[in-house]
Structures are given as structure tokens and as C-alpha cells.
Amino acid sequence: AGIISAKGRNINLLADRNGQSNTSIESFIQTDAAVNPGNSGGALVNVNGELIGINTAIASPTGSYAGYSFAVPANIVRKVVLDLQQFGVTQRGYLGVVIRTMDDKTATDLGFDRPYGVYVDGVNKGSAAEDAGLKNKDVITHINGFPVNTSPELQEQVAKYRPGDDIKVDYIRNGKRETTTLKLKNKYNTTASVDNSKGLLESLG
């Protein structure tokens, strides 16, 4: 029927062998588009024929389409394509925080009237978040003006940027709204980009 029933879905498709989440980004568009094995990489388009995602996975007990399919949003795809063209590898910018989606109990403990935002469970030493003054128990509400209410939504917004890019982070600390600007870092806590364009061209021929 062409229904998008959810955005920012995490289905643990990219979890490790122990079922634990890693740094891979899962923020899928969930639809009822009939996607079957072999359709991965196909276009998910709107009624105007505009690309909105790349079909990637299905939820199925049988291995065939059973009502739900999942697509990588076009904004992430665009970023990856541009990175490959320019650098030969994707450029990941990291906040350097341990995060989790807010639940009812945490919201109540913090005095919120409802769960919203993304809870900061930890800040990595030497990270962009530490440099910008973010702390444990902060609640991130917006990335560059975009509201984030789940961990996948936050990851998707950050994934649009590269190490060295400045982003604005809105957050709540002790009931007070705050804003900070931070410079994203790579996984080695530097702002450098990795250039493998020569290696990619050689591998592609």
C-alpha cells in the first residue's frame, strides 16, 4: 500500500555475534514495500519518483517478504556516496558518548512529564563531547536543530557529518536547557579525515 510505518528503526541487523550493538548505524525507514531476497540495493521511491531510501532488509520468519521491509534513508546514502567519491572510504564523525533512548522511569527520575530526548550514559575521555562539556545524565534533544528522541535518530543525524565538522547540540541538564557547539572527531579522537581514494580506484579498476 506504500505505507511508511516507522522511521529511525533499529532491528539489530548489524549487531555482533553476541547480539551486542556496535558503532554501525541502524536508522531504517520501515515500509510495507514488497522487498524480497535479491532486492537489496534497490530504490525506495515516493509517488513523485524521488529516491528516499535504499532497500536493505526484511522482517520474515520464512526468508520471503512478510509485510515489513527496511531501507537506509537517502540522506545517509548521499553522505556515503560523496565520501567514497572524495576519500575512498566513509568518514564517520563521533560525539564520543554512550547513549540510550529515554524510558518512562528515567524520564520520571529526571522530572520530565514524558520521555523525550536521548540520555547520555557516559562520555568518552578525549572525545568531542568531553571537549564541549557534555556530561553523564545530560539529555540530548536536538542535533543541528533536528529533534532526536531515540538513539538511532541521534546516530542518523550525526552520520550526516564528518570529523572536523562543527555541530550544535541542544541538551537538558538538571532541568535547564543548554546549547553547545562541538567539533566532531573520528574514532581515534582526532579531527582528521582518512583518504583512501587511490586504493578504492585501484580496487575498482
N, C-alpha and C positions, 0 to 999 in steps of 0.2 A: 504493500500500500504506500510505500515511500515515507514511512514514519521514522523520524529520529526520536527515540525514546529516552536517550540519555547522552550527556556529554561528559568528558573527563572520567570515563570508566577505566578502572584498573581491574584486570581479570587475572593478574599474576601469571601472565603468559611468559614473562621474561624472568621469573624467579629462578634462583639457583636450585641445585638438586635437593637441597634441604627445605625447599619451599620458602626460603627467605628472600625478601625483596633486595634488590641491588640498586645500582645507580642508573639502570636503564629506565627510560621514561615510558610509562603507560598512561596515556590520557586519550583513550579511544572515543570516537563517535560511535554510539550504538544505534543500529538501524534494523529494520526488517527486510533490507535488501537481500535477495536470494543469492548468497555467495556460497560457492562450493569449493572443495579442494581443487587447486589449479587456477582459481580466480585471484589469488593473492597478487598484488601489484596492479590490479585493475582499478579503473577510476570510479569513484563515487561522485556523482554529479547532481546538481539541483535541477529544478524544472527549466532553468534557463540554459542548461548545458554547461554550467560553470563548475570547475573542479572544486570540491570541498574536502575530499579525502582520498586516501589510497586504501582499498580493501585489503585486510590483513589477516583476519581470523574469524572463526565461527564458534558458537557455543553449541555443542552437539554430543549426544550420547552415542551416536551411530557413526560419526565421521562424515555425515552429509548434513546439508542445511536443515536446521530445525527451528527457524524462527528468529534467530539473533545473529547479526554479523557486526564486525567491528572494523573501523577504518582509522588510520592515522590522519589527524587533521592536516589540511593543506598548508597551514602556516608553519607547521613543523617540517613538512616535506620540502617546502620552499627553502627554508633555512639550511637543511641538509644538502640540497642540490647546490645552492650557492657556495657552501663550504667546500664541497667536493670539487667544484669548478675552480675555486680560487686557491685552495690549500691542499687538495688531495685527500683530506681526512676531515671528519666533523670536528667542530670546535665547540666544546662544552664549557659553559660558564657555570660556576658553582657558587651558591651562597655560603656553603660550609656550615649547614645546620642539620640537626636531627629533628625531623618534623613528624607530626601525626595529625590526622583530621580530628577536629573537636568532637567530643561526645557530650551527652547530657550532663554527666557527673562533673566533667571538667568545667563545662560552662557554668554550672551551679556554683562550684567551688570558687570560680573567678568572679561571681556576681553578675554573670550575663543573663539576660532574660531568655536567651535561646542560643544554641550552638551556632557559631559562625567564625570564620577565620581559620587559620592553621596554627596549631600550638607548637611552640619551639621547645623540644625536649632536651636539646643540648646544642652547644656552639663549639665548633672545632677550633682548636688552637691555631692561630696564624691565618685564619680564614677571612674572607671578605666580610662576613657577618661580625666577627670579632673586631675587625678594624673599624666597622661602622657603629659598634657599641651595642649590637643586639645581645640579648641575654636569655638564659633559661626562663621559661614561663611567659615570655612575650607571646603575643598572638598576632601573627601577620594577617592583615586584612586585604591589602592591595599591593600589586606589583605594577609599577608604572601606570597607576590609575585603574588597572583591571582588578575587579574583586576576585579573591581566591577564598574558597570555602572548603576545599579538600586538598589533600596532598598532591594528587595528580594535577589539579588545576594550577597549583603553585609551580610544580615542575614544568608544566607546559608553558607557562608564561616566561619562566627563567630560560627555558630551552630556546627561546627566540633570539637570545643574545650570546655574545662571545666573550671570552676572557678579555678584560680591559674595558668592556662597555660599562658605563655608569647606569644604574637603575635606581628608581625611587621606591622605597619600601615604606608602606604605612603599617603601623602596628599599634597594639594596645598594651600598655604596661601599667599595672596597678590601677586599672580603670581609666587611665588617661591616654588619649590618642596622641601618638607621636609619629614623626616622619624622619627618615634618614635617607641619604643617598650613598650608595656603596659602589665600589668598582669590583666587578666580578673577577674571580680568579679561576685558574684551571685546577685539575685535581692535585697538582703539585704545589698549590698555593702561590703561584706566580701569575702575572697577567699576560704572559707570552702566548702567542699562537704557535701551533705546530704546523710546519709546511712540508707536505709530502707530495706536492703536485707532480714532481718529476717521477717519483715512484709509481703514482697512480697512472700516469700516461704510459709508462713503460709496461705496466701490467695489462693495460687495456689494448696496447698496440696502436 
